[in-house]
């Protein structure tokens, strides 16, 4: 078929973007030409890194780190949904979007100076396919095979037409990794990285990560030579570090009350990052009692999202009634239409039909992780417990585990009713449905959900290019989601970055990934 050069245009989807400035601490260096910037910036987080390996990393913060020490063939232009060349300088696609050819820049190198060729791209993609970690579906659901035609030409042969394939290429499973990565084993603490603007020079798990500018990066050098990331046990400790000048930026996640307090002090820049961040409850469809669909429906009916928004998040989030975010094409308020909000009478009726009442209450364990989503998580669990127990028919035991353990519990299906959150891999309804509901893609979540009809609908939607036709399919999927309730959507949120006023260049786009190379601190 006749080839055509792809224009740098993405699908029409909801767009959020924020570019802002902010500030705090670090030594300063003076150059004879140009402004004076600090040599380093210190970022505080309450989050944790799971695997420094794109074959298995499938959480938002770890993806942020990987995006700073690795890079793909294409990337988002900072703060936008515009795809621009990265390791590839140009590309072509055939007429039905099934064969994509990429032409690499010449003289690409990994951070240690090792040459990066087309064969490294192929090796890295095939490694993802071999290891079959949590994010592997982002490759295996779409890519049939990948070939290096020569040292600088990579060709992807897709299973079906995929108009949004460029957006998939911006995700870490497609990033070339250094040859030091094992070809068939996950290496959670491997620091060899890839070909991003930074390289890892120090890594102490759950304590500190130090990044320094990659001298072999093909693009514009980072504005700050060293980024130090400090991991805090809770939001209060991180806030105190900010106020004491120990960190320049407080990132994920301060409490809503901290945000309001720091705003009122007037000493810091508080940057709002809107986007497609969602929270939801997972229900294990394979173990009792949540293997009963009427039990899952009853639990869905009880939830009062507006109370959660007001009481836990102080109005900084909005209720969500589907996994597809508010404002994204194809979204329907399916849970509101089917259950309402805080519908205790319906919940009691459904539980009665399954044999539960005041004398034989439903007993469930509600799990949360205490720091990954911020200090509000314990409050969220408590409010959910109160809502559920208001029925008089449900007894809730709250349990928690730190993020690494929690992820393992989820992967292994060891929890029955548990809180998780989602940040977009790529901005399309497929990314809010397939990873959760398609049986070949949702093992990471641990719900055990599988429905051949849903699998077929999602596969068909991936292959279409007409948005109206895709919308109809995603609407059907959402109706089934509400009926079978393997997940209960809760809220759609926004993130906040708090910086000292001398820090500038904070630019976080619709993908919600913080790229450190644009930030700097004025003298």
N, C-alpha and C positions, 0 to 999 in steps of 0.2 A: 504493500500500500504506500501511497505517497506520504512522505514525512513532512512535518511542518514544525517550525521552531515555536516552542510554547511561549506565549506572552506571560509576563510576570503578573498574573492576575489570579486571585483566589476566588473560591466560591463566595456567593453573597450570603453572609451570615451576620449575626449580631456582632457589633464591634464595640469594644471598650478599649480605651487607651488612656494611659496617664503618663505624663512626663513632668517631673517636678524636681525640686531641689530641696536640700536639707543640710546635715552637719556634725562632728566632735573628735578629738584627740589624735595624736601621732606626731612624729618628728617631721620637720620641714626641711625641704631642700631648695636651694636657690640655683636657678639656671641663668646663664647670661642672656639667653633669648627666651622670651615667653614668660608666662605667669609662674608664681611660686605655688606649688602644690605639696601637700603632705606626702611623705614617702610611703605611708601605709594607712589603711582604713581598717577599723575593727568593727565587725558585725556580730551582734548577739542574736542567738536563736534559742528557743526552747525545744526545737525539733531534734530529730535524730537522723543519722545516715544509716540506711540498711546495708545495701551492697554497692561498693564502688565498682560495679560491674554491670553494664547495660544488658547483659544476658538475663539478669534476674531482678534488677532494681525496678520497682513499679510503684514508687511513692513520690509524691510531689517534691519534697525537699531534696531527696537524693537526685532526682532528675535535674533540679536546679544546679547542684554541684557538678553533675556530669555535663550540663550545658556550658559550664565555664571552663572545663578542662578538656572538653572534646568538642567536635563540630561535625556536622553532616555535609552532604553534597550541596544542600541549600539551607537557608535559614530565614527567619522572619526579620525584616528590617526593624530595628529597635522601635518599640512603641506602636507598631502597626500590624496589620494582617497581610502586608505585602511581602511576597516571597522574593528573595534576592539570591544571586549566586553566592556560594560559600566555597567548599573545596572543589566543586565543579564550576567552571567558568561559563558553561552554556549547556543546553540540552535540547533534545528533540523527542517528539512523541508521535506515534503513528495515528491514523485517523480514528481508530476506535479505542484509543487510550490503553492498549494492552502491551505495547512495547515502548519502553522509555530508554533513551540513550543519553548518557552523561559524559561530558568531556572534562577531565580533571585539569586543574592548573598544573603547569610545569614546576618542578623543583619543590613540591610539597614535602614537608618533613614533620615527623612526630617531634614532641618537645625535646627529646634527647638528641635530635639530629638525624635519626634513622629515616631514610627516604620513605615516603608514602606514595604507593602506586595503586593502580586499579586492582591489582591482585590483593592488596590489603583490604580494600572495600569488599571484595568478594569473600575473602577469608572471614572477615568480621560478620557479614550477613549469614554465611553458612554456619558460623559458630552459634549464632542465635538459633538457627534452625535445629542444630544438633543438640544443644543444651536443653531446649524446650522449657525455659524458665517462665516466670509469670507474664512478661510482656511479649513472649514469642509470637502470640497470635497477631500482633501488629505487622509481623513479617509474613508468617505462614498462611494467614487468611487471604493474603493478597499476592504474594510472590511465588511463582512456580519455580523459577530458577534465575540465577544471576551469573553473568559471564564477564570476564575481562577480555575484550577483543585485542587489546594491546596494553601497554603500560599506562595509558591515559584515557582509555575508553571503557566504560562500564555499561552493560546492557541488562535491564530488568525485563523479564518476561512474566506478565501478570496472569493470574488465574482467570480474570475477567476484567472488563473495562472498569477503570477506577479514575474518575475525573479528578479526585482530590488526592491523588498519589503524592503530589509535592508536599502536601501538608503532613502526610505520614513520614516523609523523609526528614522532617524537622525533629522527629522524636529519637531518643537515645538508642533504641534497638538498631537504628540504621547508621550509627556513628562508627567510623573505623577506629578500632582499638589497637594499641601497640602490640607488636608480636610477642611481648612478654606474657600476655594473657594466655592462659591455657586454652587449647582449642576445644576441649570437651568438658571442662569443669568450671563451676562458678568460683570466682575469686573475690570474695567480699571485701578484702582489704588490699587489693592490688592498686598501687598508686602510679602505675606507668602511664595511665591516661590515654589521651589521643592527640589531636592536633588543634586544640582550642586556644583561646587567648591566654590562658593561665596553665601552669603546671603545679602539681602537688609537691611541696617540699617538706611537709611535716603532717603527720596524721596520728593523733591519739584519740581513739574511739571515745565518743561521748564527752570529750574534753576540748580538743582544739584541732582545727584544720588550717594549715597555712598554705596559701597559694601565692606564687610569684609569676610575674609576666613571662610568657613563653618566648624566648629569644628567636625561635624558629617559626613563629606564627606568620602566616602569609599576609595577614591583613594589618590594619592600623593597630599599633601597640596600645595596650590598655593605658588609661590616663593615670592610674595608680599602680605602682610597681608591685606592691604587696597587699594582699587581702588576708586578714586574720579572722577566722570565724571561731567564736567561743560558744560552747554549748552550756546552757543554764538549766537547772533542774526545775525552775518554775518562773512564772511571769514576774513575780515580786522581786526575785533576785536579779532578773534581767533589767527591770525598771530601775532598781537601785544602782546597778552598774552604769546605766545611762546617765543617771543624775550625778553620779560620782566622777563622770568623765572617763570611765574605764572602757567604754565602747562608744563608737561614733554613730552607730545605727542599731536600733532595736527593730528586729524583723519578726518573723513568725514565732510566738504569737503573744501579744499583750492582751490583758483582759479589757473588755469594753469600758470598765470604770477607769482603768489606767489611761486609755486613750483620751477620754473626756478630761481627766485630771491634767494630763500633760498638755492638752490643748489650752486649757484655762491658764496654765502657768505662763504661756506666751514665750517660753524660752526655746522651743523646739519647732521644727517643721513636721507637721503631721500630714502625711500623704495618703490619700484614699485611693485604693486600687479596686475598682469594681470589676466584676467578671463572672464567669460561669462556675464558681466554686459552690458545690452543693454538699449537704449533709443528709444522711439517711440511716435507717436501721436495716441490718441484714437479718434474715430469718433462715435457719437451717431447715431445708425442706426434706432432709433425710432422717432426722432424729425427732423423737417425741419431745414435747407435744406439738412442735411447730411443723411437723410433717403433715398435719391436718390443715387443709386449706381454710376451713371455717375458723379455726383458731387464729390463723394468720389474718384473716379478714376481721375478726373481732379486735385484734390488737391494732390493726390499721384504723378501725372506726373510733377507737378511744382517743387517739392522739389529737391534741389541741395545739396547732402550730402557732397560732397568734399568741397564746400564753407563753410558749417557748420563746418566741421572738421578744416579747416584752420583758419577761421575768429573767431570762438567762442572758440575752444578748442586748438588752436595753434599746431595742428598736433598730439595731444596726444591721439586721438581716430581715428577709421577707419570707413569708410562708411559701412552701413549694409543694405542689400536688402532683408532680410527675418527676421522673428522673431527667427528662429533657428540660433544660432550664427555662425559666420565664424569659420571654423575649426572643427565643430561638425559634426559627420556623419549624412547624409541625407540633409545637408544644400544645398539650391539652391538660386542663386541670382534672385529670381522670380520677384521682383519689377524692377530690372534693365533690365531684359529680356522683361518685358511687357511695361514699361514706359520710360526707360532710366533715365537720371538725368537732372533736370532743363528743361524738355520738354514743353516749353511754348506753342508752336504751338498745340501740342496734347491737352493740357489743355483747350485752347481757343475753339478748335473744339468740345470737349466734353461738355463744358459749353454752347456753341451755340446750341447744340442738346437738351439741357434742358431749353432753353429760356433765357439764360443770355448773355448779351453783354455790350458794353461800356455805353449804354443808360439804361440798366437794370442790374446793377452789382450784383454779388453774395455778400451778406453781411454775415460775420461770426464773431463769437467771439472766439478768441484764448486765452485759459487759461494756466497759469503756476503757480507754487508755489515757492516763492522767496528764501527759504533757504534749503529745504529738499535735493535738488540735487546740492546745492552750488550756489554761487553768479553769476555764468555764466548763470543762467536760464533766467534772464531778457534779456541778450544779445542774447540767443538762440531764444527767442520769437520775438525779434526785427528783427533778420535776417530772420526768417520765414515770418514775416509780409512783409518785403521788397521783398522776393522772390515771394510771392503770389500776391502782388500788382503790380509786374512787368508785369503781364498779362494784366493790364488795365481793367480787368473784375471782379476783386475780391477786396472787401474792408474789411479790417481786423480791428477789435477793440480788443486790448489787455486787458485782465483782469487777476487779480491774487487773491489768497487767501492763508492764512497760512495753513500748512500741515493738521492739524486736521480738519479744515473746508473743505479743498480741498478733503480729503478722503471721507467725508460725502457727498459732492456734487457728487463725482464720484459714490459712492454706490447708490445714489438716482437718477442717470441719469439726473442731473441738468445742465451738461455742454454738449456742442455740439462738440467741437474740442479742445483737451487738451493734455498736455504733461505728460507722466509718464515714469517710468523706471522699470527695472526688474533685480533682482539678483536671482541666481538659488536657488530653493528649494532643488532639487536633480539634478544631472548632467546626463540628458537624454533628447532627443528631445521632449519627452512627456511633460516635464516641461516648454517647450517654445511654446507649442501648446494647450494642454488641458486647462490650466488655462485661456487662452484667447478666445478660439474658441468653447469649449464644453459648451452647453447651461446650463448644470447642475453645471458648475464650474466657470463661468465667471461673476457672479453677482457683484463681487468686482470692476470690471472695469467700469461698467455702460454703456457699449456700446449697450446693448440689443441684441447683435448678437446671432442668432440661425439658424443653418442649419442642418437638420436631417442627410444629407449625411455626413457632417463633423463629427457629433456625432458618427455615425456608424464607420467611418474610424478610429477615435481615440480610440473608445472602442476596436475594433479589434486589433489595434496596441499594446494596453496595454496587450492584452492576449497572444501575440506571444512571443516566445523566440529567433527565428531566426532573426538576425540583418538585413540580406538582405531583408527578407520579410517585416520587420518593416520599413526599409528605403523606400521601394516602396510606402507604405501607407502615410508616412510623406511627401514624395514628392508630392503626390496627394493633401494632405491638404494644402501645401504651394502654389500650383497652384491656388487653390480655394481662399486662403487668398489674393493673388495678384488680382484676378478677382473681388472679392467682397469688398476688402479694408476697413474692419472695423477697421483696425490698419495700420499705415504707419511706418515701421521701419526707423530709422534715423542713429544711430551710435552704434558701439560697443566700450566700453571704458575700461580703467584700473583705478585703484585707487592708491593713494599715501598715505603713512604714513610718517610724518616728526617727528623725535624725537631728543632730546638732545643726544649727542654721548655716554653718560653713560648708557642709557637705552639699555638693551639687551633682547634677547629672543622673539622678535616680529616674530611670525610664523603664517602666514595666508595662508591657502591652497586653493584648487580649489573651495570650497564652499564659499570662500571670507568672512567667519565669523572670527572675531577677538576674539580669546580666551585669556582672560587676565591672566589666571593662569600660563602661561609660561614666562611672562615678569618680569623683575627685573631691578633695578638701582644700579649700582656699586657705592661704596663709593668714 
